[in-house]
């Protein structure tokens, strides 16, 4: 036996051997962490266990919320007639300029006034067994107007008629910013859905295990605007001041919900 060598043989690890062993240890440690999700008990994941014999309940629920409308929208315009197309257009432009000036004077912002239609059409006299006879031209110009102060809407309508507006449709009353009402309607729908699921569960001798799915209708929330009849100049020329009563308006949301019962 050479001097300096122990009686028992001792293996000597090279740097390559050390690196190989470290890789083996790291691989084994990582593998111990990769436990398939399906092998972890559902209770440990915080998810209620559902029996294979559970009953799936699918329901549609409508939640509602109400608000006082804060926006009125009208369609106002001028229709003029003249023997010539030029005459009809010029008279229409003159009176429509007065209508726009009245809106500006009433404090309506430019962004709340939008042209909705402009039209020029010939007028004929139709008689039996005779060819139509051209009698003149009709020109019309209409704008969509938003009133953000509904209390003043009636006075503004009267002012429009006074300066030459002879065609008025509306107002249609709606909610300017319905997001908060929509959120309330969604919460109402969820609460109603849970109550209905509990009712079915009791009737079937079961219990609600979990809410499995919630889906909002593709059409989204519905706002039901309050519409008023169309008014022509002869309807309002001699009428008293126009009252506008906003009342209340409903916002509704329909949800599809699925529950597991067992």
GROMACS elastic network, one bead per residue, 0.5 to 0.9 nm:
[ bonds ]
;  ai    aj funct       b0    kb
    1     4     6  0.87561   500
    1     5     6  0.70755   500
    1     6     6  0.86366   500
    1     7     6  0.78888   500
    2     5     6  0.59562   500
    2     6     6  0.89746   500
    3     6     6  0.85170   500
    5     8     6  0.83552   500
    5     9     6  0.81936   500
    6     9     6  0.67188   500
    6    10     6  0.78623   500
   13    16     6  0.78927   500
   13    17     6  0.57276   500
   13    18     6  0.67054   500
   14    17     6  0.51967   500
   14    18     6  0.65255   500
   14    19     6  0.89277   500
   15    18     6  0.51162   500
   15    19     6  0.63589   500
   15    20     6  0.87225   500
   16    19     6  0.52555   500
   16    20     6  0.62619   500
   16    21     6  0.87551   500
   17    20     6  0.51277   500
   17    21     6  0.62603   500
   17    22     6  0.87268   500
   18    21     6  0.52549   500
   18    22     6  0.62927   500
   18    23     6  0.87651   500
   19    22     6  0.51883   500
   19    23     6  0.63144   500
   19    24     6  0.87830   500
   20    23     6  0.52236   500
   20    24     6  0.63846   500
   20    25     6  0.88558   500
   21    24     6  0.50953   500
   21    25     6  0.63160   500
   21    26     6  0.87404   500
   22    25     6  0.51497   500
   22    26     6  0.62296   500
   22    27     6  0.86170   500
   23    26     6  0.51878   500
   23    27     6  0.61041   500
   23    28     6  0.85965   500
   24    27     6  0.52035   500
   24    28     6  0.61937   500
   24    29     6  0.86751   500
   25    28     6  0.52274   500
   25    29     6  0.62435   500
   25    30     6  0.87443   500
   26    29     6  0.51223   500
   26    30     6  0.62129   500
   26    31     6  0.86135   500
   27    30     6  0.52415   500
   27    31     6  0.61662   500
   27    32     6  0.87340   500
   28    31     6  0.51726   500
   28    32     6  0.63890   500
   29    32     6  0.52658   500
   29    33     6  0.68582   500
   30    33     6  0.53222   500
   30    34     6  0.66993   500
   31    34     6  0.52822   500
   31    35     6  0.79472   500
   32    35     6  0.69299   500
   34    37     6  0.88743   500
   35    38     6  0.84295   500
   35    39     6  0.69974   500
   35    40     6  0.77584   500
   36    39     6  0.55472   500
   36    40     6  0.72535   500
   37    40     6  0.55037   500
   37    41     6  0.85376   500
   37    45     6  0.89321   500
   38    41     6  0.74971   500
   38    42     6  0.83207   500
   39    42     6  0.88537   500
   40    43     6  0.84137   500
   40    44     6  0.67130   500
   40    45     6  0.71956   500
   41    44     6  0.52865   500
   41    45     6  0.67247   500
   41    49     6  0.86741   500
   42    45     6  0.50415   500
   42    46     6  0.64476   500
   42    47     6  0.53792   500
   42    48     6  0.64679   500
   42    49     6  0.58336   500
   43    46     6  0.51215   500
   43    47     6  0.57372   500
   43    48     6  0.61879   500
   43    49     6  0.67672   500
   44    47     6  0.76240   500
   45    48     6  0.86164   500
   47   210     6  0.88353   500
   48   209     6  0.68719   500
   48   210     6  0.69612   500
   49   209     6  0.80120   500
   50    53     6  0.81898   500
   50    54     6  0.65011   500
   50   209     6  0.70935   500
   50   210     6  0.83767   500
   50   260     6  0.75266   500
   50   261     6  0.85377   500
   50   262     6  0.78353   500
   51    54     6  0.52003   500
   51    55     6  0.89786   500
   51   262     6  0.71695   500
   52    55     6  0.87664   500
   53   262     6  0.72433   500
   54   209     6  0.87559   500
   54   260     6  0.62028   500
   54   261     6  0.55093   500
   55   206     6  0.89643   500
   55   259     6  0.81831   500
   55   260     6  0.56767   500
   55   262     6  0.61017   500
   56   212     6  0.87991   500
   56   258     6  0.67313   500
   56   259     6  0.57907   500
   56   261     6  0.63013   500
   56   262     6  0.89172   500
   57   197     6  0.74911   500
   57   200     6  0.84505   500
   57   257     6  0.81213   500
   57   258     6  0.54470   500
   57   259     6  0.50264   500
   57   260     6  0.62305   500
   57   261     6  0.71598   500
   58   256     6  0.72593   500
   58   257     6  0.57989   500
   58   259     6  0.65714   500
   59   193     6  0.74548   500
   59   196     6  0.84695   500
   59   197     6  0.82572   500
   59   255     6  0.83328   500
   59   256     6  0.58535   500
   59   257     6  0.53866   500
   59   258     6  0.64167   500
   59   259     6  0.84431   500
   60   193     6  0.77319   500
   60   254     6  0.67415   500
   60   255     6  0.56389   500
   60   257     6  0.62074   500
   60   258     6  0.88668   500
   61   189     6  0.57144   500
   61   190     6  0.77445   500
   61   192     6  0.68474   500
   61   193     6  0.59252   500
   61   196     6  0.88781   500
   61   253     6  0.82276   500
   61   254     6  0.54987   500
   61   255     6  0.53281   500
   61   256     6  0.64807   500
   61   257     6  0.76440   500
   62   185     6  0.80339   500
   62   186     6  0.83027   500
   62   188     6  0.79989   500
   62   189     6  0.53454   500
   62   190     6  0.87676   500
   62   192     6  0.80274   500
   62   193     6  0.86251   500
   62   252     6  0.65037   500
   62   253     6  0.54917   500
   62   255     6  0.63449   500
   62   256     6  0.89607   500
   63   184     6  0.80655   500
   63   186     6  0.58240   500
   63   187     6  0.72512   500
   63   190     6  0.75568   500
   63   191     6  0.85515   500
   63   192     6  0.74064   500
   63   251     6  0.83349   500
   63   252     6  0.55209   500
   63   253     6  0.52764   500
   63   254     6  0.63127   500
   63   255     6  0.79854   500
   64   181     6  0.83621   500
   64   182     6  0.80908   500
   64   184     6  0.73791   500
   64   186     6  0.76141   500
   64   187     6  0.89331   500
   64   188     6  0.64376   500
   64   189     6  0.72770   500
   64   250     6  0.66127   500
   64   251     6  0.56157   500
   64   253     6  0.65446   500
   64   254     6  0.88916   500
   65   181     6  0.57142   500
   65   182     6  0.71477   500
   65   183     6  0.86744   500
   65   184     6  0.60249   500
   65   186     6  0.88004   500
   65   188     6  0.78751   500
   65   249     6  0.83750   500
   65   250     6  0.56892   500
   65   251     6  0.52512   500
   65   252     6  0.64917   500
   65   253     6  0.89917   500
   66   181     6  0.68471   500
   66   185     6  0.86418   500
   66   248     6  0.63994   500
   66   249     6  0.53652   500
   66   251     6  0.60077   500
   66   252     6  0.86871   500
   67    70     6  0.86937   500
   67   175     6  0.74658   500
   67   178     6  0.85992   500
   67   181     6  0.71362   500
   67   247     6  0.87240   500
   67   248     6  0.55433   500
   67   249     6  0.53659   500
   67   250     6  0.65634   500
   67   251     6  0.79481   500
   68   174     6  0.84008   500
   68   175     6  0.75017   500
   68   246     6  0.65563   500
   68   247     6  0.60698   500
   68   249     6  0.59642   500
   68   250     6  0.88303   500
   69    72     6  0.78348   500
   69   150     6  0.83879   500
   69   173     6  0.59391   500
   69   176     6  0.76434   500
   69   225     6  0.84573   500
   69   226     6  0.86882   500
   69   246     6  0.58685   500
   69   247     6  0.72169   500
   69   248     6  0.63725   500
   69   249     6  0.62744   500
   70   147     6  0.85418   500
   70   148     6  0.63353   500
   70   149     6  0.70108   500
   70   150     6  0.64296   500
   70   173     6  0.73971   500
   70   174     6  0.65015   500
   70   175     6  0.54802   500
   70   176     6  0.62531   500
   70   177     6  0.88539   500
   70   246     6  0.77848   500
   71   146     6  0.67894   500
   71   147     6  0.58064   500
   71   149     6  0.70086   500
   71   150     6  0.63672   500
   71   172     6  0.82537   500
   71   173     6  0.57479   500
   71   174     6  0.53238   500
   71   175     6  0.57970   500
   71   176     6  0.56866   500
   72   145     6  0.81742   500
   72   146     6  0.57227   500
   72   148     6  0.65635   500
   72   149     6  0.79156   500
   72   150     6  0.60910   500
   72   153     6  0.73981   500
   72   170     6  0.83529   500
   72   171     6  0.57200   500
   72   172     6  0.55311   500
   72   174     6  0.63617   500
   72   175     6  0.86232   500
   72   246     6  0.87360   500
   73   144     6  0.68990   500
   73   145     6  0.55702   500
   73   147     6  0.61919   500
   73   148     6  0.88000   500
   73   170     6  0.67934   500
   73   171     6  0.51769   500
   73   172     6  0.50578   500
   73   173     6  0.64087   500
   73   174     6  0.79699   500
   74   143     6  0.82350   500
   74   144     6  0.57508   500
   74   145     6  0.53300   500
   74   146     6  0.66955   500
   74   147     6  0.81322   500
   74   168     6  0.70112   500
   74   169     6  0.57819   500
   74   172     6  0.63293   500
   74   173     6  0.89522   500
   75   116     6  0.79027   500
   75   142     6  0.66010   500
   75   143     6  0.56494   500
   75   145     6  0.62844   500
   75   167     6  0.80415   500
   75   168     6  0.56609   500
   75   170     6  0.64069   500
   75   171     6  0.75771   500
   76    99     6  0.88157   500
   76   141     6  0.85200   500
   76   142     6  0.54920   500
   76   143     6  0.54851   500
   76   144     6  0.64738   500
   76   145     6  0.73727   500
   76   157     6  0.87647   500
   76   160     6  0.81154   500
   76   165     6  0.66499   500
   76   166     6  0.79013   500
   76   167     6  0.57646   500
   76   169     6  0.63666   500
   76   170     6  0.84979   500
   77    96     6  0.72706   500
   77    99     6  0.80253   500
   77   140     6  0.70170   500
   77   141     6  0.54236   500
   77   143     6  0.60487   500
   77   144     6  0.87163   500
   77   160     6  0.89608   500
   77   164     6  0.85777   500
   77   165     6  0.53771   500
   77   166     6  0.65122   500
   77   167     6  0.52137   500
   77   168     6  0.64288   500
   77   169     6  0.89543   500
   78    92     6  0.64566   500
   78    93     6  0.87628   500
   78    95     6  0.70024   500
   78    96     6  0.62171   500
   78    99     6  0.83825   500
   78   139     6  0.81239   500
   78   140     6  0.55373   500
   78   141     6  0.55718   500
   78   142     6  0.65301   500
   78   164     6  0.67436   500
   78   166     6  0.54525   500
   78   167     6  0.60494   500
   78   168     6  0.88073   500
   79    88     6  0.87246   500
   79    92     6  0.66220   500
   79   138     6  0.68826   500
   79   139     6  0.56389   500
   79   141     6  0.67359   500
   79   142     6  0.85892   500
   79   165     6  0.79197   500
   79   166     6  0.66723   500
   79   167     6  0.71570   500
   80    88     6  0.57100   500
   80    89     6  0.76886   500
   80    91     6  0.66154   500
   80    92     6  0.55332   500
   80    95     6  0.88443   500
   80   137     6  0.83115   500
   80   138     6  0.56588   500
   80   139     6  0.53220   500
   80   140     6  0.64109   500
   81    84     6  0.84091   500
   81    85     6  0.84973   500
   81    87     6  0.79019   500
   81    88     6  0.51066   500
   81    89     6  0.84703   500
   81    91     6  0.81812   500
   81    92     6  0.83414   500
   81   123     6  0.87919   500
   81   136     6  0.69827   500
   81   137     6  0.55778   500
   81   139     6  0.63628   500
   81   140     6  0.88990   500
   82    85     6  0.69075   500
   82    86     6  0.81939   500
   82    87     6  0.55209   500
   82    89     6  0.84761   500
   82    91     6  0.82642   500
   82   135     6  0.86611   500
   82   136     6  0.56092   500
   82   137     6  0.55828   500
   82   138     6  0.67676   500
   82   139     6  0.85642   500
   83    86     6  0.87201   500
   83    87     6  0.69574   500
   83    88     6  0.74590   500
   83   134     6  0.89590   500
   83   135     6  0.64677   500
   83   137     6  0.60706   500
   83   138     6  0.89054   500
   84    87     6  0.51849   500
   84    88     6  0.63353   500
   84    89     6  0.87171   500
   84   122     6  0.89943   500
   84   135     6  0.88763   500
   84   136     6  0.56745   500
   84   137     6  0.59104   500
   84   138     6  0.89330   500
   85    88     6  0.51831   500
   85    89     6  0.62038   500
   85    90     6  0.86136   500
   85   120     6  0.75545   500
   85   121     6  0.82577   500
   85   122     6  0.78709   500
   85   136     6  0.72614   500
   85   137     6  0.53028   500
   85   138     6  0.74825   500
   85   139     6  0.77957   500
   86    89     6  0.51784   500
   86    90     6  0.60598   500
   86    91     6  0.85554   500
   86   137     6  0.86983   500
   87    90     6  0.52310   500
   87    91     6  0.61342   500
   87    92     6  0.84306   500
   87   137     6  0.83817   500
   88    91     6  0.53900   500
   88    92     6  0.60609   500
   88    93     6  0.86262   500
   88   120     6  0.82356   500
   88   136     6  0.84970   500
   88   137     6  0.62141   500
   88   138     6  0.60653   500
   88   139     6  0.55323   500
   88   140     6  0.87223   500
   89    92     6  0.50537   500
   89    93     6  0.60849   500
   89    94     6  0.86459   500
   89   120     6  0.77258   500
   89   137     6  0.88136   500
   89   138     6  0.81412   500
   89   139     6  0.57460   500
   89   140     6  0.81355   500
   90    93     6  0.51297   500
   90    94     6  0.62568   500
   90    95     6  0.87828   500
   91    94     6  0.51618   500
   91    95     6  0.63350   500
   91    96     6  0.84998   500
   91   139     6  0.86560   500
   92    95     6  0.53391   500
   92    96     6  0.59250   500
   92    97     6  0.84739   500
   92   139     6  0.64401   500
   92   140     6  0.67566   500
   92   141     6  0.73040   500
   93    96     6  0.50627   500
   93    97     6  0.60349   500
   93    98     6  0.87448   500
   93   141     6  0.81862   500
   94    97     6  0.53180   500
   94    98     6  0.67297   500
   95    98     6  0.51445   500
   95    99     6  0.64448   500
   95   100     6  0.89127   500
   95   163     6  0.71758   500
   95   164     6  0.57322   500
   95   165     6  0.75970   500
   96   100     6  0.62851   500
   96   101     6  0.85487   500
   96   141     6  0.72437   500
   96   142     6  0.86010   500
   96   163     6  0.86786   500
   96   164     6  0.74553   500
   96   165     6  0.74954   500
   97   100     6  0.52379   500
   97   101     6  0.61778   500
   97   102     6  0.86471   500
   98   101     6  0.50361   500
   98   102     6  0.61551   500
   98   103     6  0.87239   500
   98   160     6  0.85378   500
   98   163     6  0.59762   500
   98   164     6  0.72999   500
   98   165     6  0.88309   500
   99   102     6  0.51233   500
   99   103     6  0.64025   500
   99   104     6  0.88035   500
   99   159     6  0.85508   500
   99   160     6  0.58424   500
   99   161     6  0.83896   500
   99   162     6  0.89456   500
   99   163     6  0.59911   500
   99   164     6  0.66881   500
   99   165     6  0.64829   500
  100   103     6  0.50837   500
  100   104     6  0.62699   500
  100   105     6  0.86059   500
  100   113     6  0.86196   500
  100   160     6  0.87218   500
  101   104     6  0.50882   500
  101   105     6  0.60972   500
  101   106     6  0.85811   500
  102   105     6  0.50350   500
  102   106     6  0.61793   500
  102   107     6  0.88430   500
  102   108     6  0.89707   500
  102   156     6  0.81418   500
  102   159     6  0.69408   500
  102   160     6  0.65904   500
  102   163     6  0.74425   500
  103   106     6  0.50797   500
  103   107     6  0.66051   500
  103   108     6  0.55015   500
  103   109     6  0.82727   500
  103   113     6  0.85516   500
  103   145     6  0.87074   500
  103   156     6  0.74481   500
  103   159     6  0.85311   500
  103   160     6  0.76004   500
  104   107     6  0.52282   500
  104   108     6  0.52491   500
  104   109     6  0.67926   500
  104   110     6  0.76394   500
  105   108     6  0.74118   500
  106   152     6  0.88117   500
  106   156     6  0.68425   500
  106   159     6  0.88444   500
  108   111     6  0.83877   500
  108   112     6  0.66304   500
  108   113     6  0.76133   500
  108   145     6  0.82082   500
  108   146     6  0.77656   500
  108   147     6  0.70782   500
  108   148     6  0.84001   500
  109   112     6  0.54203   500
  109   113     6  0.70957   500
  109   146     6  0.88501   500
  110   113     6  0.53976   500
  110   114     6  0.80190   500
  111   114     6  0.73252   500
  111   146     6  0.88980   500
  112   144     6  0.78634   500
  112   145     6  0.57032   500
  112   146     6  0.51263   500
  112   147     6  0.76869   500
  112   148     6  0.89550   500
  113   143     6  0.64737   500
  113   144     6  0.57761   500
  113   146     6  0.67072   500
  114   142     6  0.86803   500
  114   143     6  0.53424   500
  114   144     6  0.51844   500
  114   145     6  0.66279   500
  115   118     6  0.78613   500
  115   141     6  0.77388   500
  115   142     6  0.60363   500
  115   144     6  0.61806   500
  115   145     6  0.88267   500
  116   141     6  0.79440   500
  116   142     6  0.55807   500
  116   144     6  0.59265   500
  117   140     6  0.78182   500
  117   141     6  0.58800   500
  117   142     6  0.52762   500
  117   143     6  0.69893   500
  118   139     6  0.76352   500
  118   140     6  0.56496   500
  118   142     6  0.64480   500
  119   138     6  0.79925   500
  119   139     6  0.56359   500
  119   140     6  0.51498   500
  119   141     6  0.65329   500
  119   142     6  0.89610   500
  120   137     6  0.69904   500
  120   138     6  0.56789   500
  120   140     6  0.65108   500
  120   141     6  0.89876   500
  121   136     6  0.88196   500
  121   137     6  0.56924   500
  121   138     6  0.53314   500
  121   139     6  0.65643   500
  121   140     6  0.88969   500
  122   134     6  0.70602   500
  122   135     6  0.77824   500
  122   136     6  0.59825   500
  122   138     6  0.62220   500
  122   139     6  0.88763   500
  123   133     6  0.84242   500
  123   134     6  0.59012   500
  123   135     6  0.55926   500
  123   136     6  0.52388   500
  123   137     6  0.52982   500
  123   138     6  0.66951   500
  124   132     6  0.58733   500
  124   133     6  0.52362   500
  124   135     6  0.53155   500
  124   136     6  0.72227   500
  124   137     6  0.86836   500
  125   131     6  0.88114   500
  125   132     6  0.55689   500
  125   133     6  0.50210   500
  125   134     6  0.63766   500
  125   135     6  0.63797   500
  126   129     6  0.89943   500
  126   130     6  0.73982   500
  126   131     6  0.71768   500
  126   133     6  0.66782   500
  127   130     6  0.54551   500
  127   131     6  0.72080   500
  127   132     6  0.67398   500
  127   133     6  0.84372   500
  128   131     6  0.82316   500
  130   133     6  0.85411   500
  134   137     6  0.84123   500
  142   167     6  0.82101   500
  142   168     6  0.88475   500
  147   150     6  0.60783   500
  147   152     6  0.79238   500
  147   153     6  0.63170   500
  148   151     6  0.88906   500
  148   152     6  0.87652   500
  148   153     6  0.85286   500
  148   176     6  0.83342   500
  149   152     6  0.57037   500
  149   153     6  0.67927   500
  150   154     6  0.78564   500
  150   173     6  0.85671   500
  150   244     6  0.71927   500
  150   245     6  0.84136   500
  150   246     6  0.74444   500
  151   154     6  0.71198   500
  151   155     6  0.83724   500
  151   243     6  0.85374   500
  151   244     6  0.69749   500
  151   245     6  0.83206   500
  151   246     6  0.87237   500
  152   155     6  0.54724   500
  152   156     6  0.63196   500
  152   157     6  0.87906   500
  152   244     6  0.84809   500
  153   156     6  0.51568   500
  153   157     6  0.61990   500
  153   158     6  0.87694   500
  153   171     6  0.84449   500
  153   242     6  0.83702   500
  153   243     6  0.82731   500
  153   244     6  0.68619   500
  154   157     6  0.51617   500
  154   158     6  0.64191   500
  154   159     6  0.87376   500
  154   241     6  0.68816   500
  154   243     6  0.54615   500
  154   244     6  0.58349   500
  155   158     6  0.51954   500
  155   159     6  0.62662   500
  155   160     6  0.87569   500
  155   241     6  0.68816   500
  155   242     6  0.67167   500
  155   243     6  0.82541   500
  156   160     6  0.61645   500
  156   161     6  0.87402   500
  157   160     6  0.51410   500
  157   161     6  0.64692   500
  157   162     6  0.87344   500
  157   165     6  0.89671   500
  157   168     6  0.82586   500
  157   242     6  0.73607   500
  158   161     6  0.52919   500
  158   162     6  0.62954   500
  158   163     6  0.89932   500
  158   236     6  0.79359   500
  158   237     6  0.85782   500
  158   241     6  0.68511   500
  158   242     6  0.68572   500
  159   162     6  0.50023   500
  159   163     6  0.65006   500
  159   164     6  0.89421   500
  159   165     6  0.88222   500
  160   163     6  0.54125   500
  160   164     6  0.65157   500
  160   165     6  0.53829   500
  160   166     6  0.83989   500
  161   164     6  0.53163   500
  161   166     6  0.61625   500
  161   167     6  0.84567   500
  161   168     6  0.85821   500
  161   233     6  0.67850   500
  161   236     6  0.77647   500
  161   237     6  0.72728   500
  162   165     6  0.72373   500
  162   237     6  0.80321   500
  164   233     6  0.86995   500
  165   168     6  0.72845   500
  165   232     6  0.88249   500
  165   233     6  0.73628   500
  166   231     6  0.82936   500
  166   232     6  0.56514   500
  166   234     6  0.80279   500
  167   230     6  0.79184   500
  167   231     6  0.64803   500
  167   233     6  0.63652   500
  168   171     6  0.84258   500
  168   230     6  0.59726   500
  168   231     6  0.52034   500
  168   232     6  0.61378   500
  168   233     6  0.80020   500
  169   172     6  0.85065   500
  169   228     6  0.76748   500
  169   229     6  0.65778   500
  169   231     6  0.59869   500
  169   232     6  0.82691   500
  170   173     6  0.84449   500
  170   227     6  0.62042   500
  170   228     6  0.50266   500
  170   229     6  0.59433   500
  170   230     6  0.58348   500
  170   231     6  0.77724   500
  171   226     6  0.81592   500
  171   227     6  0.62366   500
  171   228     6  0.57202   500
  171   229     6  0.79245   500
  171   230     6  0.84767   500
  171   244     6  0.86295   500
  172   225     6  0.61894   500
  172   226     6  0.54330   500
  172   228     6  0.62973   500
  173   224     6  0.89968   500
  173   225     6  0.54232   500
  173   227     6  0.64375   500
  173   228     6  0.85668   500
  173   246     6  0.68251   500
  173   249     6  0.84907   500
  174   223     6  0.76201   500
  174   224     6  0.75537   500
  174   226     6  0.67533   500
  174   246     6  0.88092   500
  174   249     6  0.72974   500
  175   178     6  0.57031   500
  175   223     6  0.80011   500
  175   225     6  0.80626   500
  175   249     6  0.78761   500
  177   180     6  0.76304   500
  177   181     6  0.85134   500
  178   181     6  0.52918   500
  178   182     6  0.60543   500
  178   183     6  0.87343   500
  178   223     6  0.83007   500
  178   251     6  0.78982   500
  179   182     6  0.50298   500
  179   183     6  0.62826   500
  179   184     6  0.87862   500
  180   183     6  0.51600   500
  180   184     6  0.64241   500
  180   185     6  0.87449   500
  181   184     6  0.51180   500
  181   185     6  0.62337   500
  181   186     6  0.87489   500
  181   250     6  0.86501   500
  181   251     6  0.65489   500
  181   252     6  0.87545   500
  182   186     6  0.62579   500
  182   187     6  0.87455   500
  182   221     6  0.67103   500
  182   222     6  0.88065   500
  182   251     6  0.63689   500
  182   252     6  0.71790   500
  182   253     6  0.71992   500
  183   186     6  0.51495   500
  183   187     6  0.63589   500
  183   188     6  0.86195   500
  184   187     6  0.51868   500
  184   188     6  0.61211   500
  184   189     6  0.86487   500
  185   189     6  0.61857   500
  185   190     6  0.87517   500
  185   221     6  0.84951   500
  185   251     6  0.67883   500
  185   252     6  0.58495   500
  185   253     6  0.58996   500
  185   254     6  0.87827   500
  186   189     6  0.50669   500
  186   190     6  0.63271   500
  186   191     6  0.87150   500
  186   216     6  0.88899   500
  186   221     6  0.88541   500
  186   252     6  0.80552   500
  186   253     6  0.60368   500
  186   254     6  0.79172   500
  186   255     6  0.78561   500
  187   190     6  0.51533   500
  187   191     6  0.62246   500
  187   192     6  0.86045   500
  188   191     6  0.52069   500
  188   192     6  0.61528   500
  188   193     6  0.85503   500
  188   253     6  0.89194   500
  189   192     6  0.51166   500
  189   193     6  0.60457   500
  189   194     6  0.86978   500
  189   252     6  0.88396   500
  189   253     6  0.71403   500
  189   254     6  0.70232   500
  189   255     6  0.66757   500
  190   193     6  0.50181   500
  190   194     6  0.63043   500
  190   195     6  0.87032   500
  190   214     6  0.87532   500
  190   255     6  0.77080   500
  190   257     6  0.84030   500
  191   194     6  0.52839   500
  191   195     6  0.63145   500
  191   196     6  0.87052   500
  192   195     6  0.50995   500
  192   196     6  0.61248   500
  192   197     6  0.85931   500
  193   196     6  0.51498   500
  193   197     6  0.61541   500
  193   198     6  0.86558   500
  193   255     6  0.84759   500
  193   256     6  0.88002   500
  193   257     6  0.70453   500
  194   197     6  0.50852   500
  194   198     6  0.62346   500
  194   199     6  0.86609   500
  194   208     6  0.88815   500
  194   211     6  0.83599   500
  194   259     6  0.86789   500
  195   198     6  0.51710   500
  195   199     6  0.62962   500
  195   200     6  0.88601   500
  196   200     6  0.63463   500
  196   201     6  0.85939   500
  197   200     6  0.51974   500
  197   201     6  0.60936   500
  197   202     6  0.86720   500
  197   207     6  0.88920   500
  197   208     6  0.69528   500
  197   258     6  0.88981   500
  197   259     6  0.69703   500
  197   261     6  0.84840   500
  198   201     6  0.50025   500
  198   202     6  0.61773   500
  198   203     6  0.85932   500
  198   206     6  0.89036   500
  198   207     6  0.71407   500
  198   208     6  0.63894   500
  199   202     6  0.53270   500
  199   203     6  0.62582   500
  199   204     6  0.87186   500
  200   203     6  0.50857   500
  200   204     6  0.61839   500
  200   205     6  0.85498   500
  200   206     6  0.82471   500
  200   207     6  0.88130   500
  200   261     6  0.88817   500
  201   204     6  0.51817   500
  201   205     6  0.60337   500
  201   207     6  0.51299   500
  201   208     6  0.62583   500
  201   261     6  0.64132   500
  201   262     6  0.80249   500
  202   205     6  0.50113   500
  202   206     6  0.58226   500
  202   207     6  0.67519   500
  202   208     6  0.89801   500
  203   206     6  0.76181   500
  204   207     6  0.85053   500
  205   262     6  0.84151   500
  206   261     6  0.60549   500
  206   262     6  0.50505   500
  207   260     6  0.85141   500
  207   261     6  0.54235   500
  207   262     6  0.55350   500
  208   211     6  0.79332   500
  208   259     6  0.68865   500
  208   260     6  0.60616   500
  208   262     6  0.67575   500
  209   259     6  0.74155   500
  209   260     6  0.54800   500
  209   261     6  0.55172   500
  209   262     6  0.67138   500
  210   258     6  0.87690   500
  210   259     6  0.58113   500
  210   260     6  0.55009   500
  210   261     6  0.75531   500
  211   214     6  0.77774   500
  211   257     6  0.74695   500
  211   258     6  0.60710   500
  211   260     6  0.65391   500
  212   257     6  0.76316   500
  212   258     6  0.53679   500
  212   259     6  0.53427   500
  212   260     6  0.66200   500
  213   256     6  0.78661   500
  213   257     6  0.55247   500
  213   259     6  0.71900   500
  214   255     6  0.66897   500
  214   256     6  0.56892   500
  214   258     6  0.66385   500
  215   218     6  0.87709   500
  215   254     6  0.87067   500
  215   255     6  0.55491   500
  215   256     6  0.50053   500
  215   257     6  0.64675   500
  216   219     6  0.83377   500
  216   220     6  0.67234   500
  216   221     6  0.87069   500
  216   253     6  0.75288   500
  216   254     6  0.61767   500
  216   256     6  0.62373   500
  216   257     6  0.88243   500
  217   220     6  0.55038   500
  217   221     6  0.80534   500
  217   253     6  0.76283   500
  217   254     6  0.57699   500
  217   255     6  0.59527   500
  217   256     6  0.71701   500
  219   222     6  0.78426   500
  220   252     6  0.88676   500
  220   253     6  0.65975   500
  220   254     6  0.76828   500
  221   251     6  0.67674   500
  221   252     6  0.56022   500
  221   254     6  0.73444   500
  222   250     6  0.82419   500
  222   251     6  0.56395   500
  222   252     6  0.52177   500
  222   253     6  0.64173   500
  222   254     6  0.88712   500
  223   249     6  0.75756   500
  223   250     6  0.62536   500
  223   252     6  0.67253   500
  224   249     6  0.65231   500
  224   250     6  0.61220   500
  224   251     6  0.67725   500
  224   252     6  0.85684   500
  225   249     6  0.68994   500
  225   250     6  0.83768   500
  226   246     6  0.81398   500
  226   247     6  0.87447   500
  226   248     6  0.88175   500
  226   249     6  0.73747   500
  231   234     6  0.81417   500
  231   235     6  0.60598   500
  231   236     6  0.71732   500
  232   235     6  0.54448   500
  232   236     6  0.70358   500
  232   237     6  0.88046   500
  233   236     6  0.55778   500
  233   237     6  0.57472   500
  234   237     6  0.54796   500
  234   238     6  0.77877   500
  235   238     6  0.75356   500
  235   239     6  0.72249   500
  236   240     6  0.78710   500
  236   241     6  0.89285   500
  236   242     6  0.84629   500
  237   240     6  0.88019   500
  239   242     6  0.77477   500
  240   243     6  0.88669   500
  246   249     6  0.84517   500
